[in-house]
Amino acid sequence: MARKPSRGVWLNRIEFHGARMLLEGMAVSAEDIPPYLSQLQSLPEFAGQRFVSFSLGRRTLNAVGDAKPREALMFRLEPVPGEGAKP
C-alpha cells in the first residue's frame, strides 16, 4: 500500500482478522476517497476482496505551532474476503 502514495488520503489503522481486513483512514476532501479506494483495489493484497461496509465522518485535526486546526474526513472500510483473498 505504501507503493501507491496518494496526496490528501492516508490510512491510520489496518487490522487483520484471518483473511478479513478492517481499514480506517483520513482524507482532506471527499473527492479524494474514490480514486484512493480504486488504487487499493488494484493491489495484489486486495485480490478477491469486496467492500461491504463504508462509513464516513468528520474530525478536526490538531494544529501544529501557529497553524489553525483543520477539518478532515474519517472513513472506515470493512471488506469481506472472496476467492483469492490472502490471510
VOKOL-296731 format. One record per residue (C-alpha): residue in one letter; y negated, x, z. Coordinates in steps of 0.5 Angstrom, whole numbers, padded with zeros to 4 digits, always signed. Layout:
BEGIN
aYXZ/...
***
This chain:
BEGIN
m+0000+0000+0000/a-0005+0006+0001/r-0004+0008-0006/k-0008+0002-0008/p-0014+0002-0005/s-0019-0004-0005/r-0026-0004-0003/g-0028-0009+0002/v-0021-0011+0004/w-0016-0008+0009/l-0010-0009+0013/n-0011-0009+0020/r-0003-0011+0022/i+0003-0010+0019/e+0010-0013+0022/f+0017-0013+0020/h+0022-0018+0023/g+0028-0016+0019/a+0026-0017+0012/r+0020-0022+0013/m+0013-0019+0014/l+0007-0021+0017/l+0000-0018+0014/e-0006-0019+0018/g-0013-0016+0015/m-0020-0017+0014/a-0025-0018+0008/v-0032-0017+0006/s-0032-0023+0001/a-0027-0029+0000/e-0027-0027-0008/d-0024-0020-0006/i-0018-0023-0003/p-0014-0026-0009/p-0015-0019-0013/y-0012-0015-0007/l-0006-0020-0006/s-0005-0019-0013/q-0005-0012-0012/l+0000-0012-0006/q+0005-0017-0010/s+0005-0011-0016/l+0008-0006-0011/p+0016-0005-0010/e+0015-0006-0003/f+0014-0014-0004/a+0019-0015-0010/g+0022-0021-0008/q+0017-0023-0003/r+0014-0030-0003/f+0008-0032+0001/v+0009-0039+0004/s+0003-0039+0009/f-0004-0036+0009/s-0010-0037+0014/l-0017-0035+0013/g-0022-0035+0019/r-0029-0032+0020/r-0030-0026+0025/t-0036-0022+0027/l-0035-0014+0026/n-0038-0010+0032/a-0044-0006+0030/v-0045+0002+0030/g-0051+0005+0032/d-0057+0001+0030/a-0053-0003+0025/k-0053-0010+0025/p-0046-0014+0027/r-0043-0016+0020/e-0039-0023+0018/a-0032-0022+0015/l-0026-0026+0014/m-0020-0025+0017/f-0014-0027+0013/r-0006-0028+0015/l+0000-0028+0010/e+0007-0029+0012/p+0012-0028+0006/v+0019-0030+0006/p+0024-0025+0003/g+0027-0027-0003/e+0032-0023-0007/g+0031-0016-0008/a+0027-0016-0001/k+0027-0010+0003/p+0028-0010+0010/
***
